[in-house]
C-alpha cells in the first residue's frame, strides 16, 4: 500500500479501459466513493460489464490477494494496479484507503471471489467508510450462496446465510441446534476437509430425513451438486470420498408441524377455559397451536353451548 497515493494521483496517466473480445472499451470516470465490486467465483466470464468498468476506472483498487486479482485484470486488459487489503494488514491499509476517499479518490474493493463484505474483512472497511460519511456503492454480481441456493433445488422463499460453522465438533453441533427450528433454508460455507464431519453433525442434530445439498466448485469445470437427505449425504461422505474444492452446504427448512387434531384442540380449549375467560383461553390456545385466535374463540363458544356451560 506504500505507493497508493501515487496510484491515485497518477490514475489519469494510465489508460482507463478494459477489453471485451479483444476490443478496448474506455472506462468512464468514477465519482469519489467506495465501490464494492463482485467478482467471479470461478468462471471469469461471469464478470459484469459494470464491474469491469469500475475495476478499470477506479483511482485505487484494493483486493484480498493481488495475485488472484491480477489474473482477472489480465484477462480483461485492465492495467490498474491492485493493492492488498486483507485481515492481516487491515489496521494499516484500511486508514490509507479511507484517506484516499477523503482526498476525493474513487476506491474499488474486491475479494478473491464473489461479493465483498460477505465472509471477508471488507466489512470493516465498509463500516469505516460509512462512519466517515463516504458514499458506498455496491456493484452486484456473482455470489456463491445464491448460486448454491438456486442450484440446490431447495426452497428459496426464505433463506439464511450463516457463514462458516465452527471447526470444533461441539461448537458446530451447538450452532446447528440454535438454527434447527429456523423456518428457512440454511446456507453455509464449508471446507472440503470438514464437510464429512459437518454433514454428520447436521444429520445427528437436524434429523436424517431433512433434505440438503452439497454444492462444490460452483461455476468451475468440475461443478457438482450432490442432493439428498442428510442420511444419504452422510453415507456418501462416510465412505471416505476424496473431496476437493470450495463448498457451499445448503439445508432445507424443517418440516412444518402437523396441525393439531380437532379432538386435541377441543381438549385444550376445555382445559384452559376452566381457569381463564373465553377470550384469554382462545389467546393461549392460539399461542400453543398456531391456529387462528378468532376460530378458536368461536370453537370454544360452541363447546360451552354444547356442554351447557
N, C-alpha and C positions, 0 to 999 in steps of 0.2 A: 504493500500500500504506500511505500515511501514516495512513489512518483505519481500519486493520484492527482495532485494539483496540476502537474504538468499535463496529465491526460485530459483534465477538464479544460484547461486554458488553451491547449493545443488542438482541441477537437475539431475546430474549423479547418485545420491544416491537413486533415486526412479526408479521404473520400468517404462520405457518409452514404453508403449504398449497400445493397445485398444483391445476390444473383439468383434468378429463377430460370431454370433451363438454359443456363449459361448466358442469360441476358441481364446486364446490370440495371438495377432499379434504384433510382435516387431515393434516399430516406428523407422525409420531411423533418424540419427542426422540431424538437420536443420542448414543451413548456417545462419549466422547473417543477419537478415532482419526483417522488419515489415510485418507480414503476415495478410492480411485482409480476414478472413475466413467466408464464407457464411454458415449460419446455418438454420435448418428447420423453416418454418413459421407456422408450426402446427404439421404436421406428422413427428415424429422423425426419421422415416425410410427414409426420404428424404436426410439425410446427405450423403456426398460423402466419399469415402474411403480416398481420399487425405485430406479432411478436418479432418477426424478422426486422421490420421497420424500426421497432423500438430498440432492439439489440444494436442495430447499425447506427441509429441516430443518437443514442444516449451519450452524454458527456462523460459519464463514469459508469462502468459495467462491473458489478460485483457478483461473485459466484462462490459456490462451495469449494469446487476443485477446478483450478484453471485448466488442467489437462482435459478434463471431461468437457468443459465448455468450449475449449479450443477446437475439439472435434466438430462440434455443431457450427461454430463460426466458420471454420474452414470449408465445411460442406456448402455453405451459402455465400462464400466470398466476402465475409464481414471482417474488416481489418481492425475493428475496435479491440483494444487491449483489455483483457479481463483481469480483475484484481480479486484476491482471495478474501472472502468473508465467511468464517465458519465458527463453530463453538469454541475453538481453541484460541482464536485471535479476536473474538467479538469485542472484548473490552477495549482493545486498541483500535481495531478497524471501524467499529461502529461509530464512534465520535468523529472520525475522519469523513465518513460518508454523510453524517449529519452536517458537518462543516461544509461539505460540497453543496448540500441543499441550501444552507444559509448563504452561500456565495452565488446562488441563482443558477446552479447547475441542475441538469437532469440526471438522475441516478437510476439505473436499471439493476434489479436484483433477480438472479436465477438460482435455483437449486440444481443439484446434479440431474434430477429428473422430476417431472411433474410440476405441481404448483407450489411456489414458495410459501413459507409460513405453515405448511401442513407437515407436521412432524419434522421440522428442521429449525435451525437457530434464527432464521429470518424473522421469526415472531418478535424477537427483541428489537430488531431494527425497525420493524413496522410500528411497534409501540412508541419507540423513541421519536420517530418522525411525526406521528400524530400528536404526541405530547408537545412537540416543539412547534406545532401549528403548520406543518408542511402538508401539502396535498399528497395523498397516496392513491395510486391508480392501478387497479388490478387489470392485467392483460390475460384473460382466461384462455384455457387450452387443455392439454392432456392432464388427466387426473387418475391415478391408479385406483383409488377407492371407487370412483364412479364407473370406470371401465370394468372392474370386477363385479360390481353390483349388477350392471345391465347384462353382463355375460353369464352371471351365475344362474339365472332363471328363477331367482328367489324374489319375494315380494319387494317392490321398491316404493310402496305407498308411504312408508315411514321407515327411516333407517338412521343408524347411529354409528358414526366413525369413532372408534375407541383407541386408535393408535396401536402401539405395541403393548402386548400383555407383559406382565413381569416375568423375568427369567427364572426366578425361583418357583418351585412347584407349588408350595403352599400359598405364596402370594398370588400366583396365577389362578389357583382354584378359588381363592377368596374373591378376586376380582370377577371371575366368571359367576360366582354366587351372587355378587352385587348386581350383575347385569341379567341374571337368569329370567327375571319376570318383566324386563323392559319390553313393552309391546312394539318392537321394532326389529328390523333386520340388523344384525350386528356385523360390523366390518373391522377387521384387524389387519395390521401389517405383521408379518412373521418371517423369520429367517429359516432357511432350509434345514439347518441342523437342529432346530427346535420344533419343527412342525409336527413331528410324530408325538412328542410329549404334549404339545398344545391340543392336538386332536384327541388324545387320550383323556386329558383333563376335561375338555369340553364334553366328551361323551359321558364321563362319570358324573359331572356336575349338572349338565343340561338334559341328559337322557339320551338313550341310544336311538330313539325314533326321530329325534329332531333332525331336519334336513340341513345340509350345508354344502359348501363348495370350496375347494382349494384351487385358487386361480394363480397360475405360475407363469412367469416370463411373459407378462402381458405385452402385446403388440410386437413381440420378438419372434424370431424364426421358430422356436420350439414352444410357442404359447400353448398352454394346456388348461382346461377346465375339468377338474375331477369332481363330479357331483354325486350325491347320495346321502344316506342317513349318516349320522355321526358314527354309528356302529360300522357301516360299510367303510367309511374313511379310516376308522381306527384299524380295522382288519387289514386294509391295504398298507398303511404305514407301519403297522406292527410287523409286517413281513420283511422289514429292512430295506424298503425301497430306497434307491440311491437318488436323493432329491437335490437338485441344483437350482440356482436362480432365485430371483426375488418372488415373494409370495404375498398374496392378499387372501385372507381367510374370511369367508362370508358365512354367517349362520342365520337361518330363518328365525322369524319371531316365534315365541311359544304359542302353542295352540290356544285358542280362546276357550275358557272353561265352559263346559256344557251348562245350558240354562237349568236351573233347579226344577224339579218336577212339581207339578201343581199341588200335589198332596203335601209335599215337604214345605211349600210356601204357606199353605193353609196352617200347618202345624206351627210354623214360625210366627205367623201373624197372631194366632190364638195365644201363644205363649207370651208374646210381647204385650198384647192387649190386657193381660192380667195386671200389669204394673204401670202401663203407660196409657195416655189418651190415644184415641184413634189416630190423630194426626202424627203424634210422636212415634207411635208404633209403626206407622207406614213409613216414616222417615228412616227409622232404624232398620227396617226390613229392606229398604231400598239400598242402604249402605252395604248391607251384608250380601245381598243377592245381585246387585247391579240392575235390578228391574226398575221400571218407571214408578215413581212415588204415587202419582195420581191413580194409576192402575191398582197399586197395592191398597191404597186408601179405599177405593171403590170395592175391592175384593173383601176387605175387612168389614165394611158395612154390610155386605151380602152375608158374610159368615155370622155376624151378630144378629141379623134379621132372621137367618135360618135357625140359629140356636135360641132365638127369643131373648137375646141379651139386651 
